[in-house]
């Protein structure tokens, strides 16, 4: 099933609960603007290379468009369109004043030098600079992009529009970013996990966690949960996966990954397993924190974890989600579980507008507060309406966007 079809299915479930009309559904599902641009650059070798870039601005009823920019060879319009819609619901779930957008360039960043990636980024800004900005659309890092690339975006945007740090978020702290932005998504996953454990009556110390994905989100999730006395029993990435029933040493994993260009392959502190075995691990909580679509109808029956926390975007396909729901597996959905990143991006945007910077403690306190409020609203809605946490989260997000659309007027 295509990602767009899965998102539409989840939307329809919520829309049915909200009794939305067909016309309102069509309005909320249709992107406001979709842009595709050509990005030609000269490679270091002198060869000409051409890439396709996308920016989908889905909905701005609640505020400026907001969403990441990803560099990945499989980026296409359908994926970007789907992720833009997810951002619309995600920003509404945590009640930050944004709409939803997403961007991407079909490129494998591992195959290009930093200078080449900088050329791609600046040429992309050249092509769409009049379609984004602090009050219109604010990009941020995503898969394959990082803080340095956001600095290039800000610098290139400034050549057209003057000094404007709020045009993009996720920038380096030294270049008008904020402390705590890099850890925010993973910290949010961990914080929400603890709230879920509490609601389910589970004891936190000793809880066995398996994490698929050890990039930015997976690493910060692992650190946060280990600090909370959970046991990280399995971790994997695209190169390798490891298991230790007594608990893996997250700091050792991080040190090892830093010496291997972020790769886990070769780690000696656990037993080597496959990623398929990690997903089927006997554990208390499974955290898919890598690519989407890893839990499917083909492998869902093998999953033994009673709790799944979606740190990645759309890691559970609808057929698998239905199976989990039927057997009582609790799934904390992506539009809530990984919303810490966009929440911290809002903090950065606000501070850039004020030309003022918070300290790390305030960033963390505000992040935990907003996510806690969103979690309680989703939990209460799930309980009162007898629906899954995913459907409740979509109901909350879609309902807020729908009300804002009506209040703002259609004409």
C-alpha positions as CSV (number, residue, x, y, z in Angstrom):
1,X,0.0,0.0,0.0
2,X,1.3,3.4,-0.9
3,X,2.0,5.8,2.0
4,X,-0.6,8.2,0.7
5,X,-3.3,5.5,0.8
6,X,-2.4,4.6,4.4
7,X,-2.6,8.3,5.4
8,X,-6.0,8.6,3.7
9,X,-7.3,5.5,5.5
10,X,-6.3,6.9,8.9
11,X,-7.8,10.3,8.0
12,X,-11.1,8.7,7.0
13,X,-11.4,6.8,10.2
14,X,-11.1,10.1,12.1
15,X,-13.4,11.9,9.7
16,X,-16.0,9.3,10.2
17,X,-15.8,9.8,14.0
18,X,-16.0,13.6,13.5
19,X,-18.9,13.2,11.0
20,X,-17.2,15.4,8.4
21,X,-18.9,16.1,5.1
22,X,-17.4,14.8,1.8
23,X,-16.7,18.4,0.8
24,X,-14.8,19.2,4.0
25,X,-12.8,15.9,3.6
26,X,-11.9,16.9,0.1
27,X,-10.8,20.4,1.2
28,X,-8.7,19.1,4.1
29,X,-7.0,16.4,2.0
30,X,-6.1,18.5,-1.0
31,X,-2.7,20.2,-0.8
32,X,-2.8,24.0,-1.3
33,X,0.4,24.0,-3.5
34,X,2.7,21.4,-5.0
35,X,6.0,22.5,-6.5
36,X,8.5,20.5,-8.5
37,X,11.8,22.1,-9.6
38,X,14.9,21.2,-11.5
39,X,18.2,21.5,-9.7
40,X,21.3,21.5,-12.0
41,X,24.8,21.7,-10.4
42,X,28.4,21.2,-11.5
43,X,30.0,18.4,-9.6
44,X,33.5,18.6,-8.3
45,X,34.7,16.6,-11.3
46,X,33.2,19.2,-13.7
47,X,30.4,16.9,-14.7
48,X,26.8,18.3,-14.9
49,X,24.3,16.7,-12.6
50,X,20.5,17.4,-12.4
51,X,18.2,16.6,-9.6
52,X,14.5,17.0,-8.9
53,X,13.3,18.9,-5.9
54,X,9.8,19.0,-4.3
55,X,8.0,21.2,-1.9
56,X,4.4,20.4,-1.0
57,X,2.5,23.0,1.1
58,X,-0.5,21.1,2.4
59,X,-2.5,23.4,4.7
60,X,-2.0,26.8,6.4
61,X,-5.4,27.2,8.1
62,X,-3.7,27.3,11.5
63,X,-0.5,29.1,10.6
64,X,2.5,29.1,8.2
65,X,3.4,25.9,6.5
66,X,5.9,23.9,8.4
67,X,7.9,20.8,7.5
68,X,11.2,19.1,6.9
69,X,13.4,18.9,3.9
70,X,14.8,15.4,3.2
71,X,17.5,14.2,0.8
72,X,17.0,10.6,-0.2
73,X,17.3,8.8,-3.6
74,X,13.7,7.5,-3.3
75,X,12.0,10.9,-2.7
76,X,9.1,11.4,-5.0
77,X,6.0,13.6,-5.1
78,X,3.7,11.0,-3.5
79,X,6.0,10.6,-0.5
80,X,6.4,14.3,0.0
81,X,2.6,14.9,-0.4
82,X,1.9,12.3,2.2
83,X,4.4,13.6,4.7
84,X,3.1,17.2,4.2
85,X,-0.4,16.0,5.2
86,X,1.1,14.2,8.2
87,X,2.7,17.5,9.3
88,X,-0.6,19.3,9.1
89,X,-2.2,16.8,11.6
90,X,1.0,16.6,13.7
91,X,1.3,20.4,14.3
92,X,-2.4,20.5,15.2
93,X,-2.2,17.5,17.6
94,X,0.5,19.4,19.7
95,X,-1.4,22.7,19.1
96,X,1.5,24.7,17.7
97,X,0.4,27.5,15.3
98,X,1.6,25.9,12.1
99,X,0.2,24.2,9.1
100,X,1.9,21.3,7.3
101,X,4.5,21.1,4.5
102,X,7.3,18.9,3.3
103,X,10.2,19.0,0.9
104,X,12.7,16.7,-0.6
105,X,15.4,16.3,-3.2
106,X,15.9,12.9,-4.9
107,X,19.6,12.5,-4.1
108,X,21.7,10.1,-2.1
109,X,23.8,12.5,0.1
110,X,26.3,9.7,0.8
111,X,27.5,9.8,-2.8
112,X,28.2,13.6,-2.9
113,X,30.8,15.8,-1.3
114,X,29.8,18.6,1.2
115,X,30.6,21.2,-1.5
116,X,28.2,19.4,-3.9
117,X,25.5,19.2,-1.3
118,X,25.9,22.8,-0.6
119,X,25.4,23.7,-4.3
120,X,22.3,21.5,-4.4
121,X,20.8,23.2,-1.3
122,X,21.5,26.7,-2.5
123,X,20.2,26.0,-6.0
124,X,17.0,24.6,-4.4
125,X,16.6,27.8,-2.4
126,X,17.2,29.8,-5.6
127,X,14.3,28.0,-7.2
128,X,11.7,28.3,-4.4
129,X,12.9,31.3,-2.3
130,X,9.7,33.3,-3.1
131,X,7.5,30.4,-1.9
132,X,8.9,30.1,1.7
133,X,9.8,32.4,4.6
134,X,9.1,33.2,8.2
135,X,5.4,34.0,7.7
136,X,4.8,31.6,4.8
137,X,6.6,28.3,5.0
138,X,9.5,27.3,7.4
139,X,11.7,24.2,6.4
140,X,13.7,22.1,8.9
141,X,16.0,19.1,8.8
142,X,14.8,15.7,7.9
143,X,16.3,12.4,6.7
144,X,19.6,13.1,4.9
145,X,19.8,16.8,5.9
146,X,21.3,18.4,9.0
147,X,21.8,21.7,10.8
148,X,24.6,22.8,8.5
149,X,22.3,22.6,5.5
150,X,19.7,24.7,7.3
151,X,22.4,27.3,7.8
152,X,23.0,27.3,4.0
153,X,19.3,27.7,3.5
154,X,19.2,30.7,5.8
155,X,22.2,32.3,4.2
156,X,21.0,31.8,0.6
157,X,17.5,33.0,1.5
158,X,19.1,36.1,3.1
159,X,20.7,37.0,-0.2
160,X,17.2,37.6,-1.6
161,X,15.3,38.8,1.4
162,X,17.8,40.1,4.0
163,X,18.6,38.8,7.4
164,X,15.9,36.4,8.4
165,X,16.9,33.6,10.8
166,X,13.2,32.6,11.2
167,X,13.0,31.4,7.6
168,X,14.2,28.0,8.6
169,X,14.6,26.0,11.8
170,X,17.0,23.3,13.0
171,X,20.0,25.6,12.5
172,X,23.3,25.2,14.4
173,X,23.2,26.9,17.8
174,X,26.0,29.2,16.7
175,X,24.0,30.3,13.7
176,X,20.7,31.3,15.4
177,X,19.6,27.8,16.3
178,X,18.6,26.9,19.9
179,X,20.0,24.3,22.3
180,X,17.9,21.2,22.6
181,X,16.6,21.2,19.0
182,X,18.7,18.3,17.9
183,X,17.6,16.1,20.8
184,X,14.0,17.2,20.7
185,X,12.4,14.5,18.6
186,X,14.1,11.6,20.5
187,X,13.6,13.3,23.8
188,X,9.9,13.7,23.0
189,X,9.7,10.0,22.1
190,X,11.2,9.0,25.4
191,X,9.1,11.5,27.4
192,X,5.9,10.3,25.8
193,X,6.9,6.7,26.3
194,X,7.2,7.3,30.1
195,X,3.7,8.9,30.1
196,X,2.3,6.0,28.3
197,X,3.9,3.5,30.7
198,X,2.4,5.4,33.6
199,X,-1.1,5.4,32.0
200,X,-0.8,1.6,31.4
201,X,0.3,1.0,35.0
202,X,3.7,-0.3,34.0
203,X,6.8,0.0,36.2
204,X,9.4,2.1,34.3
205,X,12.7,0.8,35.8
206,X,13.8,-2.4,33.9
207,X,11.4,-2.0,31.0
208,X,12.9,-3.7,28.0
209,X,13.2,-1.5,25.0
210,X,14.2,-2.5,21.4
211,X,15.0,0.3,19.0
212,X,15.2,0.0,15.2
213,X,17.2,2.9,13.9
214,X,20.2,4.6,15.5
215,X,20.2,8.0,13.8
216,X,19.4,11.3,15.5
217,X,16.0,10.1,16.8
218,X,17.0,6.6,17.8
219,X,20.2,7.7,19.7
220,X,18.4,10.4,21.7
221,X,15.5,8.1,22.5
222,X,17.9,5.4,23.7
223,X,19.8,7.9,25.9
224,X,16.7,9.3,27.4
225,X,15.1,5.9,28.2
226,X,18.3,4.5,29.6
227,X,18.6,7.6,31.9
228,X,15.1,6.7,33.1
229,X,16.4,3.2,34.1
230,X,14.8,1.4,31.2
231,X,16.9,-1.5,29.7
232,X,17.9,-1.0,26.0
233,X,18.0,-4.7,25.0
234,X,18.3,-4.3,21.2
235,X,19.4,-1.6,18.8
236,X,19.9,-1.8,15.0
237,X,20.5,0.3,12.0
238,X,20.9,-0.4,8.3
239,X,24.3,-2.0,8.8
240,X,23.8,-4.3,11.8
241,X,21.7,-5.0,14.9
242,X,22.7,-6.1,18.4
243,X,21.0,-7.7,21.4
244,X,22.0,-8.0,25.1
245,X,19.3,-9.2,27.5
246,X,21.1,-7.5,30.4
247,X,21.0,-4.2,28.5
248,X,23.3,-2.6,25.9
249,X,25.5,0.3,26.9
250,X,24.1,3.2,24.9
251,X,27.2,5.4,25.5
252,X,29.4,2.6,24.2
253,X,27.1,2.3,21.1
254,X,27.4,6.0,20.5
255,X,31.2,6.0,20.9
256,X,31.4,3.1,18.5
257,X,29.1,4.7,15.9
258,X,31.1,8.0,16.0
259,X,34.3,6.1,15.0
260,X,32.4,4.3,12.1
261,X,30.7,7.2,10.5
262,X,27.5,6.6,12.4
263,X,27.4,2.9,11.6
264,X,26.8,0.2,14.2
265,X,28.5,-2.5,12.3
266,X,31.4,-4.1,14.2
267,X,30.0,-3.3,17.7
268,X,31.4,-5.8,20.2
269,X,29.1,-5.2,23.2
270,X,26.2,-7.4,22.2
271,X,25.1,-10.4,20.2
272,X,24.7,-9.8,16.4
273,X,21.1,-10.3,15.2
274,X,19.1,-9.4,12.1
275,X,16.7,-6.4,11.9
276,X,13.9,-8.9,11.4
277,X,14.9,-10.6,14.7
278,X,14.9,-7.2,16.3
279,X,11.4,-6.4,15.2
280,X,10.3,-9.8,16.7
281,X,12.3,-9.4,19.9
282,X,10.8,-10.5,23.2
283,X,10.7,-7.1,24.8
284,X,8.2,-4.7,26.5
285,X,8.4,-1.9,23.9
286,X,9.4,-1.8,20.3
287,X,10.5,1.6,18.9
288,X,10.8,1.7,15.1
289,X,12.9,4.8,14.5
290,X,14.2,4.4,11.0
291,X,12.3,4.2,7.7
292,X,8.5,3.9,7.2
293,X,6.7,0.7,6.3
294,X,8.8,-1.7,8.4
295,X,5.9,-3.4,10.2
296,X,3.6,-5.0,7.6
297,X,1.0,-7.7,7.2
298,X,3.9,-10.1,6.5
299,X,5.8,-9.6,9.8
300,X,3.2,-8.1,12.2
301,X,2.2,-11.5,13.6
302,X,5.8,-12.1,14.7
303,X,6.0,-8.9,16.8
304,X,5.9,-9.8,20.5
305,X,6.2,-6.4,22.1
306,X,2.9,-5.3,23.7
307,X,3.7,-1.6,23.1
308,X,4.9,0.0,19.8
309,X,6.0,3.7,19.8
310,X,6.3,5.1,16.3
311,X,9.4,7.3,16.4
312,X,9.7,7.1,12.6
313,X,7.1,8.4,10.1
314,X,4.6,5.8,9.1
315,X,6.6,2.7,10.3
316,X,3.4,0.6,10.7
317,X,1.3,-0.2,7.6
318,X,-2.5,-0.2,8.0
319,X,-2.8,-4.0,7.7
320,X,-0.3,-4.4,10.6
321,X,-2.0,-1.6,12.5
322,X,-5.4,-3.4,12.3
323,X,-3.8,-6.7,13.6
324,X,-2.1,-4.9,16.5
325,X,-5.4,-3.1,17.4
326,X,-7.3,-6.5,17.3
327,X,-4.9,-8.2,19.6
328,X,-4.6,-5.3,22.0
329,X,-1.1,-4.1,21.2
330,X,-0.8,-0.4,22.1
331,X,0.5,1.8,19.3
332,X,1.5,5.4,20.1
333,X,1.2,7.0,16.6
334,X,3.8,9.0,14.8
335,X,1.8,12.2,14.6
336,X,2.1,12.4,18.4
337,X,5.2,10.3,19.2
338,X,7.7,12.2,17.1
339,X,6.2,15.6,17.4
340,X,8.9,16.8,19.7
341,X,11.0,18.0,16.7
342,X,8.3,20.4,15.3
343,X,7.5,21.6,18.8
344,X,11.1,22.6,19.4
345,X,11.2,24.1,15.9
346,X,8.4,26.4,17.0
347,X,10.5,27.4,20.0
348,X,13.3,28.3,17.6
349,X,11.1,30.2,15.3
350,X,9.6,32.2,18.1
351,X,13.0,33.1,19.5
352,X,14.3,34.1,16.1
353,X,11.4,36.4,15.7
354,X,12.2,37.9,19.1
355,X,16.0,37.9,18.6
356,X,16.3,36.2,21.9
357,X,17.5,32.7,23.0
358,X,16.2,30.4,25.8
359,X,18.5,28.1,27.8
360,X,18.4,24.4,27.4
361,X,16.4,23.8,30.6
362,X,13.6,26.1,29.5
363,X,13.5,24.4,26.1
364,X,13.2,21.0,27.8
365,X,10.6,22.1,30.3
366,X,8.4,23.7,27.6
367,X,8.8,20.7,25.3
368,X,7.8,18.2,28.1
369,X,4.8,20.4,29.0
370,X,3.4,20.7,25.5
371,X,3.8,17.0,24.7
372,X,2.3,16.0,28.1
373,X,-0.8,18.1,27.4
374,X,-1.2,16.7,23.9
375,X,-0.7,13.1,25.2
376,X,-3.4,13.6,27.9
377,X,-5.9,15.0,25.3
378,X,-5.3,12.1,23.0
379,X,-5.5,9.6,25.8
380,X,-8.8,11.0,27.1
381,X,-10.3,11.2,23.6
382,X,-9.2,7.5,23.0
383,X,-10.8,6.4,26.3
384,X,-14.0,8.4,25.9
385,X,-14.7,7.4,22.3
386,X,-13.4,3.9,22.5
387,X,-10.9,4.3,19.6
388,X,-7.2,3.6,19.2
389,X,-4.6,6.2,20.1
390,X,-4.0,6.7,16.4
391,X,-7.6,7.4,15.6
392,X,-7.8,9.7,18.6
393,X,-4.7,11.6,17.6
394,X,-6.1,12.1,14.0
395,X,-9.5,13.1,15.4
396,X,-7.7,15.8,17.5
397,X,-5.6,17.1,14.7
398,X,-8.1,16.9,11.9
399,X,-10.8,18.5,14.1
400,X,-8.6,21.4,15.0
401,X,-7.6,22.0,11.3
402,X,-11.3,21.7,10.3
403,X,-12.4,24.2,12.9
404,X,-9.7,26.7,11.9
405,X,-10.7,26.3,8.2
406,X,-14.3,27.1,9.0
407,X,-13.4,30.0,11.3
408,X,-11.1,31.5,8.7
409,X,-13.6,31.3,6.0
410,X,-13.4,29.3,2.7
411,X,-13.7,32.2,0.3
